[in-house]
Amino acid sequence: MTKAEIVAQIAQKTGIEKVAIQATVEEFMTVVKDSLAEGENVYLRGFGSFIIKKRAEKTGRNISKNTTIIIPAHNIPSFKPAKTFISDVKKSVK
């Protein structure tokens, strides 16, 4: 499902204009992204959490040059679904 399909479905269910919903969805994504960039996790009860995971420094290989490289420690965004989210998905998948 694409962002446009999400906006269309919300507009159909709520009767609110697509433009307003598009702006709301865009702003939601911006707020989540900005919060994660500042190191702050986002918790949505009953849905899940957008969290920052810390990756430790590790050694990797550049296979094209056959050399060893050091991959520095870094943070990555991650989504952890809520237990109710997981159980609902498990029930609906056939």
N, C-alpha and C positions, 0 to 999 in steps of 0.2 A: 504494500500500500504506500502510495506516495503522499507527500505533504498536500498536494492539490486535492487528492482523493479524501484525505482526512478533513480538510477545510470544507469540501463539498458535502460530506456526510454530516458534519456538525451543523452546517447551514440548513440542511434539509430537516434535521431532527429538532433544531431550536427555532427556526424561522428567522434567525438573525442574518443580516447581509453577509455575503462571502468576504467582502472587503474588510469588514470589522473583525471577522474571525481570522482572516489571513494576518491582519496586524497583531492580533492577540497571540496567535501561534508563533509568529516571528519574534515577538517580544518575550514570550516564554522561553524560547530557545536561546535568545540572547542573554536573559537573566541567568539561566542554568550555566551557559558557557562562561559568562563573566564570573559567576560564583566559583566555579571549578578553577578558573584561571587564578583566582585570588586564594586558592587553597581551601575553600569552604565547601563542604559537602552539601547536597540538596536532598532532603528527605520528603517523600510524598507518601504519607501513610496509606496503606492499602494498595499502593501501586508499586513502589520500589524506591531505591536510592541511587542517585548519581554520585559516585565517590571517586576520590583520587587514590590510585594505587601507586606505590613507590616501587620502582624496579632498581635492584642493586646493580652496581658496576659488574660487568662480565667480559669475558674474552670471547671474541668471535673470529670468524675466518672470512677473508675476502677470497672467494674461490677463483675469481678470474685472475688474480695476481698471486695466488697461493701464499698469502701473508696473514699473519695474526694481527688483529686490531683489538683495541680496547673500546668497548661500548660503555660510555659513562652512565652513572646512575641518573635516572630521570623519572618523572611522574607521568602517568597516563590516566585518562578518564575511563571510568568503567560504570556499568549499570548493574545493580544487584536487585532483582525483582523481589517483591514481598511474597510471603508464603501464600497469601490468598491469590495473588497473581499467578503463581506457579500452579496451584491446585485448580484454578479456573481453566488454565490452558491445558492441563493434563486431562481434565474432564471433557473438554470440547474437541480435542484431537481424536479423530477416529481412524 
